[in-house]
């Protein structure tokens, strides 16, 4: 098993790819946890209309862009990635909301 190096210490594409693969595993774990919060929201929200909250979408994007600027993440990467993440999260939450409602009726 190869030790993952910091980006600045990488000298080969194998090292770069190992670092990316390691980060992808960590991102999957974090996204799984985030998905859990969307599933909790689906359980808590009273209506399907409550799933999409436009002001909250913008608040999340603003928070991400502020954090990105502190850490050096390009806004050209951060904003579109988070907007897709948010939209897909909303769709997942809506599906879960309907499943929760169906189970509540059964």
Buried (B, 14 or more C-beta within 10 A) or exposed (E): EEEBBEEEEBEEEEBEEBBEEBEEEEEEEEEEEEBEEBBEBBEEBEEEEEBBBEEEBEEBBEEBBEEBEEEEBEEEEBBEEBBEBBEEBBEBBBBBBEEBEEEEEE
